[in-house]
Amino acid sequence: FQHYGKADAEIHIMVKSQNREVFAEALEQARLILRVARNVPPGAEDDFSYFSSESLINQFNEFTLMFRVGVLVVSSIALIAAGVGIMNIMLVSVTERTREIGIRKAIGANRRAILWQFIIEAVILCQIGGVLGIVLGIFGGNVVGILLEVPAVIPWDWVVIGIVACSSVGLVFGVYPAWKAASLDPIEALRYE
């Protein structure tokens, strides 16, 4: 202790392995060296503690698990609310375009063509919102990266997941308005003012 200060002082030693493959071996070697240096008899418990970056990552993941679950619940509610909004917009669109639907049916458009027209419109509407959200997210991530002086990373897999989620919301919530548009009677639709 004459080299390191008081007897009750804490000493922190950092050891880095050359790569992930030899990590366990490096950890065991450091542990054995400390046991010898501290005169810990064989079979006795270590009188020191150690931790690795993997244990810190595991602790962080456990700590943020509830936060991630909360974000999942909030984002699910937001997606449902957005889907209901899309459905309402599409229902208003069907009501405003009743005469157009009647004309299309009168000149030969079948139910499937009208159904797909409104489903595709709902999906495109959701895609516009999704792309806007992705662009704003990338911009926000870059701003935070600049402020914290860390490189910003674009997770392309999550960009694809976002686009697929937007398409799914448009598809699911666009079906009812599209079905309603496709079910209109052409004669009644042509009389609609």
C-alpha positions in Angstrom: 0.0 0.0 0.0 3.0 2.3 0.3 2.9 2.7 -3.5 -0.8 3.3 -3.9 -1.9 5.4 -0.9 -4.2 4.4 2.0 -5.1 0.9 2.8 -8.8 1.5 2.1 -8.3 3.3 -1.2 -9.8 1.9 -4.3 -7.6 1.1 -7.3 -9.1 0.7 -10.7 -7.1 -1.2 -13.4 -8.3 -1.3 -17.0 -7.3 -4.3 -19.1 -8.1 -4.5 -22.9 -8.1 -7.7 -24.9 -6.7 -7.8 -28.4 -10.0 -9.0 -29.8 -13.3 -10.6 -28.9 -12.0 -14.1 -29.5 -9.4 -13.9 -26.7 -11.6 -11.8 -24.3 -12.5 -14.7 -21.9 -8.8 -15.8 -21.8 -7.6 -12.2 -21.1 -10.2 -11.8 -18.4 -9.1 -15.1 -16.7 -5.4 -14.1 -17.0 -6.0 -10.7 -15.4 -8.0 -12.4 -12.6 -5.2 -14.9 -11.9 -2.5 -12.1 -11.8 -4.6 -10.2 -9.3 -5.2 -13.3 -7.2 -1.4 -13.9 -7.1 -0.6 -10.2 -6.4 -3.1 -10.1 -3.5 -2.1 -13.5 -2.1 -5.5 -15.0 -2.4 -5.2 -18.7 -1.4 -6.5 -21.4 -3.9 -10.1 -22.2 -3.4 -10.9 -18.9 -1.7 -13.2 -16.3 -3.2 -11.7 -13.3 -4.9 -11.2 -10.3 -2.6 -11.6 -7.9 -5.6 -14.3 -7.3 -8.1 -14.1 -7.0 -11.9 -16.5 -6.2 -14.7 -16.4 -6.1 -18.5 -18.0 -4.0 -21.1 -20.3 -6.8 -21.9 -21.6 -6.8 -18.3 -22.1 -3.0 -18.6 -24.0 -3.5 -21.9 -26.2 -6.2 -20.2 -26.9 -3.8 -17.3 -27.8 -1.0 -19.7 -30.1 -3.3 -21.6 -31.9 -4.4 -18.5 -32.2 -0.8 -17.3 -33.6 0.4 -20.7 -36.0 -2.6 -21.1 -38.9 -0.9 -19.5 -38.2 2.3 -21.4 -38.2 0.4 -24.7 -41.5 -1.4 -23.7 -43.0 2.0 -22.9 -41.8 3.4 -26.3 -43.3 0.4 -28.0 -46.7 0.9 -26.4 -46.7 4.7 -27.1 -45.7 4.1 -30.7 -48.3 1.4 -31.2 -51.0 3.9 -29.9 -49.6 6.5 -32.2 -49.8 4.1 -35.2 -53.4 3.3 -34.4 -54.3 7.0 -34.1 -52.6 7.7 -37.4 -54.4 4.8 -39.0 -57.8 6.1 -37.8 -56.8 9.5 -39.1 -56.0 8.0 -42.5 -59.3 6.1 -42.5 -61.2 9.3 -41.8 -59.3 11.2 -44.5 -60.1 8.4 -47.0 -63.8 8.3 -45.9 -64.0 12.1 -46.5 -62.3 11.5 -49.9 -64.8 8.8 -50.8 -67.7 11.1 -49.9 -66.3 14.1 -51.8 -65.6 11.9 -54.9 -68.8 10.0 -55.0 -69.8 11.5 -58.3 -66.3 10.6 -59.8 -66.8 7.0 -58.5 -70.2 6.9 -60.1 -68.8 8.1 -63.5 -66.0 5.6 -63.4 -68.4 2.8 -62.6 -70.8 4.0 -65.4 -68.0 3.8 -68.0 -66.9 0.3 -67.0 -64.7 0.4 -63.9 -65.2 -2.7 -61.8 -65.2 -3.0 -58.0 -61.6 -4.3 -57.9 -60.2 -1.2 -59.9 -61.9 1.2 -57.5 -61.0 -0.8 -54.4 -57.3 -0.8 -55.5 -57.4 2.9 -56.4 -58.4 3.9 -52.8 -56.1 1.4 -51.1 -53.1 2.6 -53.1 -54.1 6.2 -52.3 -54.1 5.3 -48.5 -50.8 3.6 -48.8 -49.2 6.5 -50.7 -50.6 8.9 -48.1 -49.0 6.9 -45.3 -45.7 6.6 -47.2 -45.5 10.4 -47.6 -45.9 10.7 -43.8 -43.3 7.9 -43.2 -40.7 9.4 -45.5 -41.2 12.8 -43.9 -40.8 11.2 -40.4 -37.6 9.4 -41.6 -36.1 12.6 -43.0 -36.9 14.5 -39.8 -35.5 11.6 -37.7 -32.2 11.7 -39.7 -32.0 15.4 -39.4 -32.6 15.3 -35.6 -30.1 12.5 -35.2 -27.5 14.5 -37.1 -28.1 17.6 -34.9 -27.8 15.5 -31.7 -24.6 13.9 -33.2 -23.1 17.3 -33.8 -24.1 18.6 -30.4 -22.6 15.5 -28.6 -19.7 15.3 -31.0 -20.4 11.7 -32.0 -20.8 10.4 -35.5 -24.5 10.0 -36.5 -25.4 6.6 -37.8 -28.4 5.9 -40.1 -29.9 2.5 -39.2 -31.0 1.4 -42.7 -32.8 -1.7 -41.3 -35.0 0.6 -39.2 -35.7 2.8 -42.2 -37.0 -0.2 -44.1 -39.0 -1.3 -41.1 -40.5 2.2 -40.9 -41.5 2.2 -44.6 -43.0 -1.3 -44.2 -44.9 -0.2 -41.1 -46.3 2.8 -42.9 -47.4 0.7 -45.8 -49.1 -1.8 -43.4 -51.0 1.0 -41.7 -52.2 2.4 -45.0 -53.2 -1.0 -46.2 -55.1 -2.0 -43.0 -56.8 1.3 -42.5 -57.5 2.0 -46.2 -59.5 -1.2 -46.7 -62.8 0.0 -45.2 -62.9 3.3 -47.2 -61.9 1.5 -50.4 -64.6 -1.2 -49.8 -67.1 1.6 -49.2 -66.1 3.3 -52.5 -66.2 0.1 -54.4 -69.6 -0.8 -53.0 -71.3 2.4 -54.2 -74.2 2.0 -56.6 -73.3 3.9 -59.8 -76.8 5.3 -60.2 -77.0 6.6 -56.7 -73.4 7.9 -57.0 -74.2 9.8 -60.2 -77.2 11.5 -58.4 -75.0 12.5 -55.4 -74.6 16.3 -55.1 
